[in-house]
Amino acid sequence: MRAQEFAEARRNPELNPKKSGRVDAVEFLRSAMGRGGAWGVSFTQVNKLGINPATSFNSGALNAGTPAGVYFYPASYFVRTVEANEEFPFANDANFIQVFSYNPKHLLNLKTATRYEEETVNKKLGESDYDDTGMGPGPNIMMSVASYVQNHPGATSETWELHRVFRKLGYDAILDLGTGFIQENEPYSGVILDTGIIGQVKTFNNNQPAKVIDVGQGVAESTTVERDGITLKYQFGANKQKLKIVALSNGRRLGSAVFQNYGPKDRPEYKGDQVEVDERYRGQGIATVMYDFARELVGKIYPSPTQTRDGEAFWKGKPVWEQELNEFDPGEGGFGPFKVYYEQDYFIGQFPTYEEAKGEVDFLRNSDPKSATHHWRIVDGTGQTVWEYDIGDEIDAERRRQKFQRRG
């Protein structure tokens, strides 16, 4: 697919033909992710999952190659992209989809790596002078390893030298949830360095078309409005049973939402069946704008009966999307903006609403089970901690429970 065609496909996902193999893969992952564990998705030309000996990618961010390995998309990112009916930047038209589980015990997570981890790597490399990317410990580790390989060329190619050094440092896999340091054009990706950590593998046909009727088929052209600086294109399906909203900015697609009517004609009951926001534009209140506008058109909005974890975080237990908050009512999460912190004081990002901050936490914890048990917290605009997860609290509670049981 040419670059221009790919960009057009990303901007207009409603024009892309759906593929049943991807839909089946999403259904499988929904169930698998619900049971826990780390999952990835790799596109392959042949029905086989492994390291291509001739593999060679270049990372613009590193100004170097990338390590040899099995490249994949994080499962949560794959699910969102398929449900948004969007294209993938790499191997989008490959023949097979390989869905696999893997052991994340020795994983380098570029989003949640710590300063201690960074210092440990530099000591092992014997590097005291390295470039600070300004993007945190994870990207700094990638840059340090790339600089080391370039300054100490080995007998093999740069790609395999990077693989060798990362393995020597003790890493089995690398996961990128937004920095773009593995693949500059795809900020959400990962690479398995040791194929021994791959567990269950399930294969799907990537190019099998699905018999799906799009929401907009057979209805009039969409109408365009402006809300809070965002362009919203919307259209109803047949008999107003579905409402589709696409959020845009300067022609760039930000996200979309589909609302399905589950009630009778005289008492419509719309629910948000498919709501997604491109990861690059999350944390800007786009989902809220689409929901508020849907409420303008159809009245009350109810939560989907099959909510995802992100959906549950976004709704936060509200029974109906009906009333707006005002400047004197901070809502359940407190006053914004909301900041997410990992471990001690490692800053992840800032979000306008509590729901989006919590959604980001859930996305990162679900993508890397190893980080799920670490310390997370959300701080509101007044400096108050409004949500916190500390594994120590669970351990203390379990010890108290066992103590009471012994007494009984």
N, C-alpha and C positions, 0 to 999 in steps of 0.2 A: 504494500500500500504506500503510495507516494505521500510525502509530508503534508502537502496541501489537502489531499483526500482524508488523511488521518485527522488533521485539525478540524475539517468540516464534520467528520463523524463524531468527534468529541463534542462539538458545539451543538449538533443536532442528533442526539441519540435516538429520537423518535423515528428517524429515517433508517436506522440500522435494522436489518432482519434479525430477529431473535433466534438463538440456537438452542435446541432442546438439550444437547449435551451439557451446556453451561447451566441450564435450569436444573437438570438432574444433579449436577455437581453441587450447586447451591443447596438443594434439598438435603443431600448427603451431609454437607458441612454443617448445616443448621443443627442436625441431629448430633453429629460428632462433636462439635464445639460445645454443645450443651452438656456433654459428658466430661468435658475438660481436656487438658492436654494441648500441645502445640501442633498446629497444622499449617501446611503450606500447599501451594498450587504451582505446578510447572507445566508449561506448554512444550510438547515435543513433536518432532516430525515422525519418529518411529515409536512403536509401542514399547518403550523402554525408558527407565529412569536411571540416569547415571551421569558421570562426569565425562564430557566430551574432551578427549585428549588434545584436540586442536582448538579448544575454546580460547577466545581472545576478545575481551571487551576493553574499552578505554573509558576511564572516568575523567571527565573534564574537571570535576571538583578536585581530584587528586593530582591532575596533570600527569597521570600515569595509568597503567593498566589496572585491572581488577583481578582479585585472586581466582584461580581456577576452582571450579566447584559446580554444584547443582544450583542453578539460579531459580528463584521462585518468587511468587507474590504471597504476602501474608494472607491467610485465609479470610480474615475479616475484611481486608481491602478487596479481595477477589469477589466476595459476596456483594459488597456495596457497588462495585463497578458493574457486575452482571445485572443486579436489580435496577440500576440506573440505565441499563441497556447501552452502555458505552463501550468503546474499543479499548484494547490494551496496547501500550506503546511497542512492546516487544513480543514477537512470535504470536501475534494475534490470530493469524490464519493457519497456525500449525495444526496437524491432524488430530493430535490427542491432548487431553487434559489429564495430568497425573496429580491426583490429590493424595497427600501423604501426611502421616504423623511423624514427629521427630522429637528426640530428647533434647530439651533446652538447657540441660545442666551446665554445659560449658559454652554458653552463648554470649557473644558480644552484642549488646543492644545499644545501638548508637544514640538512642533517645534517652536512655536511663543509666548509662555508664557513669561511674562516680569518679571523683578526683583521685581517690585512693587507687582505683583500678588503673587510671591513667598514669599515676606515679609508679605503680608496680611495673607496668609495661615498659616505661622509659628506663627503669633500673635494669630490667632484663636485657633491654637492647643496648645498655651502656651509653644511652644518649642523654646528654645534659642540655644540649642546645637544640630546640625544635620549634617549629612554627606553631603559634597559637591561632587556630582558625577563628576564634571568637564565637564558636557555635557549641562549645561544651566539650566535655571529656571524650565522648564517643568519636566525633569527627577528629579530635586531636590525636586519638590513638591511631585512626586510619592514616592520618598525615604522617605521624611518626614512623609507622611501619613502612609506608611508601618511601619516605626519605631514606630510611635505613637500607631498603632494597636498592635504591638508586645509588647510594653511596658505597654499597658492598655488593656489587654485581656477582651473581653466582654462575654456575655452569649451565643452568636452564634458562628459559625465557622469563621475563619479568613477571608474567602471569603466574607461572609455577613457583617462582621465588617468593612471591607474595603469599601464595598458598602454603609454602613450606614454613615461612616465618610465623604466620598466624597459627599454624598447627603446633609449632615449637613453643609458642607462647601459651598454649593450652586451650585454644579456641577450636570448637567443632563446627561452629556456625556463626554467621553475622546477620543481624536483623536491623533494617533501616525503616523507621516509621515516620519519615518526613524530612530527613536532612539532605538527601540526594547525594550522599557520599559514596554509595555503591554504584548507582547509575544516575547520572546527572539529570537525565530526562524522565526518570521514574523514581520519585522520592520514596515510594513505598515498595520495597523489595528486600530480598534476602538471598543468602548463598550458604549452602551446606558444604562444609569443607571435608567432613568425615562422613561418608555414606553409611558407615556403620550405625549412625544414630537414627537413620530412617527406619520407621516401623511399618505400619500398615500402608499399603499403596492401593488405590482404587483408580481405575482408568475409565475415562469418558470420551466419547466421540465429539470432537470440537466442532465439526463442520456439518452436523446434522440439523437442518432447519426445523424450527418448532412451528406447530400449527397454532399460532397465537394471533388474535385480532387485536390490533393496537387500539388504544383508547380513542385516538383521533380519527379512526377510519370511518368514513361515511358521515361525517359531521362538517359543519361550516368551518371556515377559517377561524383561527384563534383571534381573540381580542387582546389588545395590549393596554396596560395601565401602568402608572408609576406609583410606588409606595416606598417611602423612606429612602429615596435615592436609588431604588432597585426597580428595574423593568420587569413586569410580570406579564407573561403571555398565558392566557387561559382559554379553555374550551370544554364544553360539556359533551359527553357521549350520548348515545341514543337514549331518548326519554329521560335525559338528565340523571341517568343512573350513576354516571361517573363524572368527576370533575378533575381535569388535569391542569396543573400550574407549573410553569417553567420560569425560574428566576434568572435574569440576565443582567450584565453590566457591560456596556460598550460592546455588545455582541458576544461577550464571553459568557458561557453557561455556568452558573453558580450552583444550581441545584434544581430539583423538581419534586413535585408531590402529586399523588393521585388519591382522591377521596371517593369512596364507594358508598352509595346509598343502600343501607340494609333494611330500611323501613318501608312502609306502604306509601302510596302517592300522597295521601292526605296527612301523613305524619312521617316525613322523611327523617332518616337517621344516618347522617354521613359519618364515616370513620376514615381516619388516615391510614390507608392500606400500604402505600409505598411512598416514603418520604426520605429523601437523601440530599446531602449537601457535599459537594466536592471537598475532599480533605484540605485542599489548598485554600479554601475560603471558609472553613469552619471557624466558629468563635465570633462571628460577626452578626448574629441574630437573623440569618437568612431564613432558617426554618420557621422562626417565630413570625416573620413578615408573611410567609406563605400561609401559615395557619390563620393569622389574623385576617388576611384577605379572603381566605376560604370562608371564614365566619361571616364576613360581609355579604358573601354571595348566597350562602345556604343556611345561615343561622348556626345553631350549636354544632360543634364537632365533638365526636366521641372517640375514645382510644380504640385502636384496632384490637380485635379478639385474639390476634396472634402477634402481639408486640414482641419486638426484639429487645435485647438488653439496652441498646441505645434508646429505643423508643420508650422503655420504662423510665430511663433516666431523664429523658426529655419531658415526659408527662409528669413524673414525680408524684404519682398517685392521684392526680387530679381526675375527678369523674367526668368532667366535661370542659371543653375549651370554649369558655363563654365570656368571662369577665376580664377586663383589662386591669392591670395594676396601675396605680398612679404614683406620683413622686413621694407621697407620704406613706405608701404601703410597700415595704420592701419585698413582700412575698415570703415564702417559706425559707428561701436560701439566704435572705439578707439583702443588703444593698450592693450593687455592682460597682466597678467591675470585679470579677472573681479571678483569683490567681491560684494556679495549681503548682504544688511543690511535691518533690519526690525525695525520699530519705530525709536528710537533715534540712537543708535550705536550698536544694537544687531546683531552680526555677524552670518549670516546663512551659508555661504560657499563660496569657491573660484572655478572659472571655467576658462578654457583656452580660451573660445570664448564667445563673447557677446550673440550669439544665445542660447548657453546652459545656461548662467546665466539668460537670460530673460525667457527661458523655465522653469527653476526651479521656478522663481517667479510666472509664470502663473500656474504651477502645484500646488503650495502651496495656491495661492489665490483661485483657482477653487475648491480645496479640502475643504477649510474652508471659506465660504462666509463672516463670521464675520471678518476675517482678511483682506478681499479684500479692505475694505475702510480705512485701516490703512496706515501709511507712509512706503513706500518701496523705495529703491534706489539701483542703480548699479554703482559702482566706478571702473574705469579702472586702468591699471597698473601705470599710472602717477598720480593717486589720483584725477582725474577729474570725477565728477558725470556725467555719460553719459545717464542715464535714471532715472526718479523719478516719483513717484505717491504720491501726497499729497491731501487728501480730502479737506483740507483747501482751496486749489487753486480752486477746483470746487465750493465750497460754496461761495467764493468771486466772482467768475464769475457769479454765479446764482444771487447773490445780485445785481451786476452791471446790469445784464439783467433786473431784476425786476425794478430797479431804472429808467432805460431808458424807460421801458414800462409806468411807472407812469408819466414820463415827457411827453411822447407822447400823 
